[in-house]
Every structure is written in structure tokens, then in C-alpha cells.
Amino acid sequence: MFRKVIGTLGSRIFCTLIAFGIVIINSHEFGSEGLGTIGLFILGITILQNLTSFVGGPSLVYMLPRNDNFQLIFLSYVFNLLINIAGSILLVVFHLIEKEFLWQLLGASIFFSFYYLHSLVILSQEKIKIYNILALCQIILQLSLMLIFLYFFKIKNVSAYIYAYLFSYALVWLSSISLVWKNLRFSGFKNLVSLFKQMIIYGFVIQIANLAQLLNYRLSYYIIEFCSGRQPLGLFDLGTKLSEAIWILPKSMATVQYSKISNCEKDKVYAQKLTLAFLKVAFVFALLSTSILLCIPSQWIGWIFGLEFVESKLVIIALGFGIIILSCNIILSHYFSGFGKYKINTIASVIGLIITAGLGLSFIQTFTEMPYMKVIVSIAAITSFSYTVSFVFTFFCFLKDTQLKIKDFKIKKNDFQLLLNEIKKTLISGSR
């Protein structure tokens, strides 16, 4: 198991490093306004992905071992295609994406959702290595294609990034087709309606939580653009990306945690022990990483990303505490997801969204009259507060479900010694 954690962590670190390389290139080539445009484009794709996941989303990891795989994947494909077409048009109609990017958004969202579907199937089979390899291939392809578009074809605008994103996901989706479909047998279309209803019911509970969480994370983007414009949004986007990089380890552990719990849901003691260990590690890692990030001089940010991004340091400061808290919440939410208790995650996410939307929208008139830096720092602080409240709710639900005491969460040397020993064993066995 720890080999899977190490492999997933390693791939995520590598992907994150390349992603930051892409951000550095984008910041110098397109400036803060360009980063703001890219941020909105990716947000549009993420919204569509969350909508398509009402059928064929994370619930597949739970449903695939228990249902007809061919029918599940077929229904997911059809639903994904329809939602992406309708959703892309609606995003343009409501001016959340520029009209000129409609076809790029449609293509990118379709290929991303198809790839994401395949990755969930692979994850459900506990093929973590293949899952990680595909993620690495995608980000390497994206960087390579963007460099080609920028410096060979001389496309000196955000289209270079957008087309690189689109084609990279198209290629990894194509390469993953055989991995997913080779073991499937055509089982006909009998009982499709009843299975679709089951997927909707089950996926609805999950995705309401994920959609609420996404809006909690990113509603701030639309508020900032409305109140201050695209350039301040670019500053906020960079500060957010730098802060959320801390989630590398928690998300890596959560990926393995979810897969393990979903496939051994009867062993609740093991799940609790695993979650508690991961929670402690996630907290310590997030605390140390955030502290290091906060100590980085703002001048360094300006040197790396460009002088106009110096002020992004204030966003990092405002988000810091919330990032640490949410690192812990990632582990707890995957515990409940693994047992199919998505209602708890839904309530926690909705609580966070209500706080972000309530405070953010209630001050929107004030924000329009404030200097842009005060706006983005205020929004970041509101976001951090909403993360904290969501975690408090999830934490007390975890205590109630596991019957653990507060003293059980005390960080001990033995906790880390146990993890280090397991990692050492993994590295030794892997080197043989």
C-alpha cells in the first residue's frame, strides 16, 4: 500500500513541478490578465466535469465492482457528451466564458471528461501505477505542445495554452482506450434505464458535495472578475495555485485511501487506523509546507513569475490557515466516500459554500469600490474561513462515526516511525 502512496506522491510532485513550469511560462508570456483568462477557462472545464460526474464520476469507483461494467461505462460516455455540449453553450450564453473560446472549451471538456472516466475505471481496479503514468504523460504532453505552439508556430496568446491542454487530453484518452475496453464484454442494453437511475441517485449525492466544494473553491474567481477585472484575477489565481500545491501529499494519500476503503469496506477498524495515520501526516506536512511558503519573500515570486505578481504573496498569507485545514479535510472526506457516506461530505461542502457565497455576495457592492488588492485579500480570507467551518463539521462527524477521542489525534513519534518503517520496506523491496 505504501508503495502506491509513494508512487502516487512522486507522480503528483512531478506533475506539479511541470504544472508550475507551465504557470511560469504563462505568467511571462501572457501576464496577469492572461493568467486570469486561463483561470476562467479551466474553471469552466472543471464545472462541466463536475456536472458530467453526476453520472460516471467518483461513484464509479464504488459501483464498478458491483455492477455491469460495460453498461456503466456506456451510460457515462453518453451522459458526458450531452452535458459537455449543453454546458459549454450555457457557459457562453451566461458570459462565464468568452464566445471566441466556445469550440476550444467544448473540445477540451469532452476529451478531459472521457480521460477522467477512464482514469476512474483504472483506479477502481487499483491499478495505481497505470493511473499515475497516464497523469504524467498528460502533463508532459501539455508542456511539450505548448512550447511547440509558442516558439515554433509563434502563437503568442492564451490559445497556445488552450490548444496544448486540449490535444494533450485527447492523446492520453486515446492511449487509455485499450486499457479500459479490452476486458469489457458487450452485455446488451437490458436494464439500462434502471441502472441509469441508480447512477443518478448515487452520483447525485456525491456530486452535490463536489460541485458545492468546487463553487466554494472558485466562486471567488467570478466575484473578483466582476468587481476588479481580469488582471487582479490573475494575481489571485497565481496565489491560489501556489497555496493549493500543498495539497499534493494529502491528495496522493487520499487517492490510495479511497481505493483501499472502497474495496474492503467491511474492515472498518483498518479504515479508521489508515485514516487516522494519514490525517496526522497530512496535517504536519501542510503545516510545515505552508510555513515554508509564507517565509518565501514576495520579491522571489516577482523574480520567478514576473514583477506584476509580487502582490500574490498577500493571497498566500490570507489562504494559509484554510489550506492547512482543508488538507486534513481531504483525508476525512475520502474516509466517508470510501464507505459511501456522501451525505456528510455534501453537508460540509454546502456549509462552506453558503459562507463563501453569503459573505462574498453580500459585500459585492463594497468590493466594487475597494482597491483591487483589498478585494482579493478579503475574498481569500473568506475562503479560508469557509474551509475551516467545513472541516469542523466533518471532524465531529468522524469522531461520532469512529468513537475516537480527541487524545487519539495527538501526534506521536511512533506514528511517523511506523510510516517511515513502511516506506523503508517499500523502497528496499522496490530496489531488488
C-alpha positions, 0 to 999 in steps of 0.5 A: 500500500505504501508503495502506491502512496509513494508512487502516487506522491512522486507522480503528483510532485512531478506533475506539479513541478511541470504544472508550475513550469507551465504557470511560469511560462504563462505568467511571462508570456501572457501576464496577469490578465492572461493568467486570469483568462486561463483561470476562467477557462479551466474553471469552466472545464472543471464545472462541466466535469463536475456536472458530467460526474453526476453520472460516471464520476467518483461513484464509479469507483464504488459501483464498478465492482458491483455492477455491469461494467460495460453498461456503466461505462456506456451510460457515462460516455453518453451522459458526458457528451450531452452535458459537455455540449449543453454546458459549454453553450450555457457557459457562453450564453451566461458570459462565464466564458468568452464566445471566441473560446466556445469550440476550444472549451467544448473540445477540451471538456469532452476529451478531459471528461472521457480521460477522467472516466477512464482514469476512474475505471483504472483506479477502481481496479487499483491499478495505481501505477497505470493511473499515475503514468497516464497523469504524467504523460498528460502533463508532459504532453501539455508542456511539450505542445505548448512550447511547440505552439509558442516558439515554433508556430509563434502563437503568442496568446492564451490559445497556445495554452488552450490548444496544448491542454486540449490535444494533450487530453485527447492523446492520453484518452486515446492511449487509455482506450485499450486499457479500459475496453479490452476486458469489457464484454458487450452485455446488451442494453437490458436494464439500462434505464434502471441502472441509469437511475441508480447512477443518478441517485448515487452520483447525485449525492456525491456530486452535490458535495463536489460541485458545492466544494468546487463553487466554494473553491472558485466562486471567488474567481467570478466575484473578483472578475466582476468587481476588479477585472481580469488582471487582479484575477490573475494575481489571485489565481497565481496565489491560489495555485501556489497555496493549493500545491500543498495539497499534493501529499494529502491528495496522493494519500487520499487517492490510495485511501479511497481505493483501499476503503472502497474495496474492503469496506467491511474492515472498518477498524483498518479504515479508521487506523489508515485514516487516522495515520494519514490525517496526522501526516497530512496535517504536519506536512501542510503545516510545515509546507505552508510555513515554508511558503509564507517565509518565501519573500514576495520579491522571489515570486516577482523574480520567478513569475514576473514583477506584476505578481509580487502582490500574490504573496498577500493571497498566500498569507490570507489562504494559509490557515484554510489550506492547512485545514482543508488538507486534513479535510481531504483525508476525512472526506475520502474516509466517508466516500470510501464507505459511501457516506456522501451525505456528510461530505455534501453537508460540509461542502454546502456549509462552506459554500453558503459562507463563501457565497453569503459573505462574498455576495453580500459585500459585492457592492463594497468590493466594487469600490475597494482597491483591487488588492483589498478585494482579493485579500478579503475574498481569500480570507473568506475562503479560508474561513469557509474551509475551516467551518467545513472541516469542523463539521466533518471532524465531529462527524468522524469522531461520532462515526469512529468513537475516537477521542480527541487524545487519539489525534495527538501526534506521536513519534511512533506514528511517523516511525511506523510510516517511515518503517513502511516506506523503508520496506517499500523502497528496499523491496522496490530496489531488488 
